[in-house]
Amino acid sequence: MADIRKRNGAKGITYQVRYPSKATKTGYAYKSFATAKQARAFREDSSARNTARPRNSEITTIDQAVQRWLDVCEHEGRDGRDPVSPATLAVYKACASIMRAYTWEPQLHELQSTDLVAFRSWLLKEYTRDQAKRALSCFHSMLIEMVTQGVLTTDPAARVTIQRSRYQEPVEIPSIAEVKSILAAADRLADHKYKYISQPWQRYRAMIYLASDSGLRPQEYLALPTADLLERGVRVTQAVSRSNRIEVPKSPAARRYLPVSTDVLGMTRHYIDRHEGPNLAGLVYPGEHGGHQQYGHFSKRCWRTLMTEAGLVQEKEIDGEKRLENLYTPYSLRHFYASMLIADNKDLKTIQERLGHVDAAMTLNVYGHLIKERQAKAREEDGGILGRILSKDASCGVMPLNS
């Protein structure tokens, strides 16, 4: 039977709950709260605490649970999926170090939602919002794995999340005029009088046109095999991973077919027919040594030059030194493609499938503001709501006369 004791100590008045626990030698565990209301809520939640007790006595601490989660991700794969890539595992290990840096008072099976709320507060105080969100998501993933493993029967972090910040800026999307400038710049570089400039840009131009016309991720067109260049479009079956290896896409949704215009396909086939260098991986756009191009090299050698040629750079002062920074990233062409789908009134499901998103929520998270703007324009709303309730003869500030 749990009881509440009022304490007056260095932290002022607190309320201590003593409750049964098989994890301690005395048979009891203790937890303190700032208010009596919190203490009563914890005591009355005994049913949830009982169902959270471990069925696997080998894992009792959070550190043990985190290590077991990492082992499953690396060697077995969670929930029947493939093991994660080395790059993803490195991200998980970084999150695991954050989890272990926190001082956890309760044992694994004693975790309550209040403990996760405290952990969330600590994360937001000590780390950036993105880091905090990633670490909390990994902790939630670990708890779900413990439920799967039979260590826990409930997930106390189910409703504890970190939402996207309302101050987060929407993605930067180039205008139609700016994309035309980008394509014209690629044309000029590919037709340059000096061969050492024009030769690599025969390849880069075809890549830029395809990216604009299909919405492919850079990692996808860098790893595009010739077998996936079809009669009227392209098929996505592989991509360059974070560890710079060609692998299958991260999710089944990324495996997709994308229609591409005849002119862009013709440009790409023209490049393939005239490519004379090695092509060890059988790719549409191989690198100089026959393997795939690395994203970092592509970003520096191609994209930076392209932005400068198109005049899409701005001067910024960094550490007291003025530098030219690109207005857009290679992903901006993908954002432009999505914006054009929205402008063409494509439905949400079609946009999601074309972009290779796992679910519609991801699509709305990135492009929801564009969809809302398009819907408002389609309805031709004449601002506000007063026009619906005031007579057409009444002007603003003048009430209509009653007869």
N, C-alpha and C positions, 0 to 999 in steps of 0.2 A: 504494500500500500504506500503510495507516494504522499509526502507531506511537505508543507511550506513553512520555512522558518525565516523570521525577520532578523536581519543582521545590521549592525551599526559599526562600520569599520572605517578604514582610511579613505575609501571611495564613497563614504556617506552611507545612507540607508539602502540596502539591497535586500532582495528576497531570494532565498536559497531553496531549491527544490531537491529533496532527497527521494530517490526512486530506486526500485529493485534493478539490479544489473548483475548478470552472471559473469561479466567480464572482469569484475573486481574481486579481490580476496574477501572483502567484508560482505559482499552480496548487495552493496548499495553504491550508487553513483550520485554525484552532486552537480547542479547547474544553477548559476546565479543570474538574476534578472534585475533590471532597474526599477520595474514597477510590479505591483502585486497582480495586475491584470495579465501581464506576460507570464508570470509564474503560474497562475491558475490555468491559463491556456495550455501551457506545457504539461502540467499535471493531468489535465483532462484529456490530453491526447495520448493516453496510455495505449489505446488500441493500435495506433499507428506505430508506436515504438515497439510493441510486441511483434507485429508483423515484419518489422525491419530487422529482427534478430538474425544472425547468420546461420545458414544451414551447412556451410563449409567452414569448419573451425581452423583450417590452415591459413586463411586470410582474415585477419582481424583488424589490421591497421590500414590507414589510408595510404601509407607508403607502399605496403605490400600490394594493395589493390592497384595503385598506379603502375607498379612494375609489371604486374600480371597483364594489365591492359596494354602496355607497350609490347610485351612479348607476343600477345595475340595479334596485334596490329602488324608486327614484323614477320612472324612466322606462319600464322594460321589464316589471318584475315577475319575481320569481324562479321558476324551474322552471315556466314557463307560466302562472303566476298573474297576477292584476291588480297594477298598481303599488300600493304601500302608500299609506294615507291620509296627509295632512299631519301629523296628530297622531302616527301611528306612525313616520313619518320623523323627526320631532323626537326621539322616544325613541332611534331608531337613531343619530342624529347625536350624541346625548349619550353613548351607549355607544362610538361611534367616537372621541370625544375622550378617553375613558378608555383605550382601546386605544393611542392615540398617546402618551399620557402615560407609558406604561411604556417603559423602556429596553430595546429589543430588540437583542441582540448578533448573532444569526444573520440571514442573509437569509431571504426567504420560503421558498425551496425547501430550506433547511437546517434548518427547524424540526423538532424532535423532541418526543416526549411529555414529556421532562424539562423542556424549555423551557416547555411549557404548564403543567406542575406548578408551576414557579417563578412563572409569571404568575398562576396561581390563588392561590398563597400571598400574593403581593403584593396582589391584589384583596381577599382576606379581611382583610388587615392595614389597608388604606387606606380601605375602603368598608364599608358595611353588607352583611350577608349577601344581602339581596335585590338590592342594586345589583351586587354581585359576581357573583351568579348570572345576572343579566340581561346583564352585560357579557361573561361567558364564553360564554353562549349565543349572543350576537351574533357573537363571534369564531369560534365553531364554524360558524355560518351563513355567515360570510365565507369560511372555508376550503372548505366544501362548494361554494360558488359558484365558487371558484377551480378546483376539480376539474371542475365542469360546464363552465367556460370553457376547459379544457385547459391551464391554468397549472400545476396540480399533478395528480398521478395518485393520491395518497393523502391522507387527512386525518389529520394527526398528533394532532388533539385528539379523536379518536373516543371514547376511553375516559376522558377527563379531564372530570369534571363536578363540580358542587356540589350536594349533596343537601339536601333540606329539613331544617331544624333540628329536632331532637327536642324542643327547648324551645318550638317554635311552638305557640301555643294553638289549639285547635280553634275553628271558627266559633261565634259566639254565636247560639243558636237560642231564640226565645221559646217559652214553654210554651203549651199550649192555652188556659189561663186568661188568659195575657197577650195572646194574639191576640184572644180575646173582648173583653178590655178595649180593645184598639185599635179593633176594629170598633164597639163601643159608643160610644167617643169620637168616631169619625167620624159616627155617627148623631146624636149630640148637637149637633155642630158644624153638620151639614147642616140640622138642625131648629131652629137658633138663632133667637131672636126678632128679632134684628137682621139685616136683609137683606144688609148689606155683609159679614157673616160667613157667613150661610147660602148665599148665591148661589155663591161660589167653591167652597164645600164640597159642593154638589150634584155638582160635577165630581170633587172630590178623593175623596169617599166612594166613588163608583163605581170610581175607580182603585184605591183601597185594597182593596176587595172583590175586584176582578179579580186584583190582584197576589197576594192570599192564596189564591185559588182555582185559579190557573193556573201559578204559579211563574215568570211572565214577569220578565225583567230590567227594572229601571226604564227603561233606554234603549229597551226594546222597547215597553212600553205608552205611553211618551211619544210614540212615533212610529207608533202603531197606526192604520192607515188604516181607514175605515169599510168598505171592500171586503173587509177581512180579518176582519170580525165575521160569523161564519157562524151557521148555524141552531143548532148544538149545541156550538160552541167558537170558537176564534180561530186564525188562521193567522199565522205570523211571516214576513214578507218584507222588513222593513226595521227600522232602529234608528238612534238618535241616536249619532253617532260622537264620539270625543274632541275633535274640532275643532268640535263643536256643529252638525253638518250631518246631515241625514237621508240615510243611505246603505244599501246592501244589507248584510246581516249579514256579520261577519268571516269566517265559515266556513260551508260548506254544511250542517253539522250544526245550525246555528242556525236554518235554514229548517225549520219544523216545524209540526205541527198539535197543538193542545192542547184537550182536552175541558173544558168549563166548565159549571157547574150552571145550570139554567134560571132560578133566582132572580137570580143574578148577571148573566146575560145580559139578563134583563128590566130590572134596575136600570140597566144601561148604555144599553139602547135607550130607556128612559124619559128619561134625561138627553139623549140625542141628539135625540129628538123635541121637547124643550122648550128646546134651546139656541138662543139668538137672536143671538149674536155672530157675527163673521166667521169663516169657516173656509176660508182660502185653500189649505191643503194637503190638504183632505179627510180630516181626522183625526177619530178618535173623541173625543179629549180635546184640542182645540186650545187654544192660549194666548189671552190677552186680545186680541191684535192679529191673530189668525187664523192665525199660524204655529204651530210646535211649541213646547212648553214646554221650557225649558232645565233640565237636571238640577240645576244649582246653585240655581236659583230655586225649583224644586219642593222641594228638600231644606230650604231655609230657610223658605219660606212655608207649606208643607204639613206636612212631616215633623216639624219642630221643634215646631210647634203641636200636632200630633197626640200626640207623646210627652208633652208637658206635660199635655194634657187627660187622657191615659190614666194619668198618674202614673208613667210609666216613665222617670224622670230620676233622676240621683244627683248629689250635691254633690261637686265635686272642687276641690282647690286648685291653681291654675295661676299660676306666677310670683307667689306670695304672695297671690293673689286667689281667693276662693271663687266658683265658677261652677257652674251646673247643666248637666250633660252628659247627652245622650241615652243610654239603655241599649242601644238598638239603632239600626241604620241601615236605609234602605229595602231593602237586600238581605236583611235578616233575614226578610222575608216569603217570599222565595224559598227561604231555608234552611228555614223552617218547612214550606213545601210539600214540599221534598225529604224532610224527616223524616217527614211523614205518608205519603209513598209507601213509605218503608222500613217504617213501622209497619203498613202494609197488605200487607206481604210482596210488594211488586212486585219482579220480578227486576231484576238490575243493568242489563241491556240496556234495559229499559223506562225505568228511572230516567235513564239516560244520554240516551236519545232525548227524553224529556220536558224535561230541563234544557237540551238543545241543546249538550251537551259533544261535543268532537271524538272522544274515545275514553273507554273505561271507566276508564283510568288516572286521568284528571282527576276523574271522579266519585269514585273510591276515595280520591284524595288529599284531597278536601274532606269526604266523608261516610263514609269507611271505618270510622271509630270507631263510628258509629251502626249501620252494617250488622253489625259484629261483635257489638255489644251485643244487637241484635235476634236474631241467630242463636243466641247463647248462651241467651237467654230461651226461644227456640223449642224448644231441646233440653231445657229444664228441668233443666239440670245442677245438682246439689246440691253445688256447690263442689269444688275440688281433685280428686285422683285416688285418694286412699286408700280411699274408699268402694268402689272397684271391686276392691280386693285384700284387704280385711279382711272377715271374716265379719260379718253383721248383728248378731250377739250380742256382738261385741267393741266396747267403748267406747274412746275415745281414751286412750292411755297404758296400756291393759290388753291384753296379748296373748291371743289365743284359745288355750284349752287344747287340747292334742292328746290324743286318746283312746288 
